[in-house]
Amino acid sequence: MTSILYTDMFLTTVSTQTCYVTVNITPFYAVIMTFNISGYQYRFFIDVWQNSCIWMFLLLFHSHEVRDVGTYGSITIINGVVNYNISEDQRLQCIIQACREIMIYIDMLTKLFGRSTLSYAVWYVNEGHKLGIHMNNNNYNETYSDFISLITCRQITATQFILPNVTWQIVRFVSVKK
């Protein structure tokens, strides 16, 4: 059983549906994010900021936009040296905020691509590699936006995410005799 360092819940909207998201963070900063939409449960396992990768994530997170110092801490770069002024609790809050932003991105994708959200995510993951957007051993080539987009699309493909309110009917193969 995985040890949990911190748990948080938040409410969000995905394609006009409200859902609760539970975020469990392990002592090594892996995340298990669970939510239900229209009777489907999705479980994202996000480990890209695990262990030492947390520091690169925090650099991207703080470089993206001005963040509240009290909630998220701060980073200063002096002569190319990065100084992290971030407590353990503030690190956890950065991860929780990234999880909120993942859900915001899912909402954006479902509104834009509808039933083709999964197809888009597969395309983005493949196309991202061609464009040099990848996470590889603390050597991130992308911006925080690229980072969130890639994590989200990877999770959409890994969980076979289906847009809420999609109903299916059984279609059976019938051979046609000529």
N, C-alpha and C positions, 0 to 999 in steps of 0.2 A: 504494500500500500504506500502511496506517495505521501510524504510529509508536506503539510501545507503551512507556509509561513504567514500568509495573509489572505483574507477573503473579503471581497467587496461585491455589492450588487448595484446595478443601476437600471433605469428604465430608458428605453430608446424606441424609435420607430423604424420599421423596415417596410417599405412599400405600403404605407398607410396602416400598417398593423403595429400595435404597441406590444413590446415584449420586454421581459425582465432578463437581464444578462447577469450571470454569476461568474465572477472572476476569482480563480484560486491561483495563488502564486506560490511556487515551491521555494525552498531556501536557496536554490541555485538560479532563481528567476525564470524558470520555465512557467508558462501560463496554461491553465486549462480553463477555457472560456466556454460556458454552456448557455444556450438559449433555446426557446421553443417558438416556432412560428407555425400557425395553422396545424397544430398537432404533430409537427415534425420537430424532433429534438436534434440540435446541432451541437457538436463538441469540437471546438478548435483546440489543438495542442500546439502552442507556439513556443518554440525554444530558441529562436534566433538571437535573443538577447541574454541567453543563458551564460552563466559563469563570467569569463572575462569580456565577452561580447557586450555586456551591459554598458561598458564605458563608451564604446563607439555609438551604441544606441542613444545614450544620454547626450553625446555631442551632437548627433543629428537632431534629436528632440529639441535641444536648446537653440540650435542654429536656425531652426525652422521659423520661429516667431518669438516675440517677447513673451516670457512666461512669468507668472507670479512667483517671486523669489521665496516668499513664505511657504508656498505650497510645493514648489518644484525645485528649490535650491537655485544655484547659479553656476555658470562655467565662465572662467576667464582664460583668455589665451594671451600669453605674454612671450614675445620672441619665439613663437612656435611651440611653447610649452603649455599644455592644457592643465588648468587647475580646476578640480571639481570641488565645489563647495556645496555638497549634497549629502544630507543625512540618509540613513536607511529608510526612514519613513518617506522622505521626499523621493527617493528612488522608486519606492513602491507606488507613489502617487503618479510619477511619470509613466510607469507601466500601465496603471489603470487608465490614465488619460489616453494613452496609445490605443488601448482596447476600445475606449469610447470612439476614437477616431476610425478604427477599423469598422465599427458598426455604422458610423456615419457614411463611410465609403461604400459599404454594402448597400445602404439605402440609396445612395447616389446611383450605383450601378443598376439596381433593380428598377429605379425610375427611368433610367436611360435605355436599358437593354431588355427590360421585361423578362420574358421567358428565355431569352438568349443570354442571361447573366452567366450561367455556367460556361457556355461556349466562349463568351468574351474572356472569362478568367483563364481558360485553357490557352486561348490565343495570346493573352497578355504575358503569361508565364513563359511561353515559347518565344514570343517577340522580345520580351525583356532581356532574355539571354543574348539574343542577337545584337541588341542595342547596348550591351554591357551593363545592364541593371541586374546585379546579383549580389548576394551576401556570401562572402567567402572568407572565413577565418579572420575576422576583424578588419578586413580590407574592403570597406564599403565604397563603391564608386558612385553611389547615388545620393540624392537628396532625401530628406525625411519623407517628402511626398512619394518619391519612388519606393522607399522602404515600406511605407504603409500600404501602398498599392500592391506591391509584390507579395507581402505577407498575406494580405486579404485574398488576393487571387489564388495563392497557393492553398489557402484554407478552403476557399470555395470549391476548388477542384478536388481536394482531399476528402471533403465531406459530401461531394455530389450535391451541392446546394441547389434546391429547387425553389423558385419564386412562390411565395404564399398564394393561396387561392387558385392554384393550378389544379384542375381536375382532369383525371385521365379515365379513359374507358379502355377495356380490354379489346385489343385488335388481334385476332388470330390469323395465322397463316392459312390460306386455303389454296390448294394447288389447282391450277386451271388446266384442264385437259384440252388438248388441241385436236 
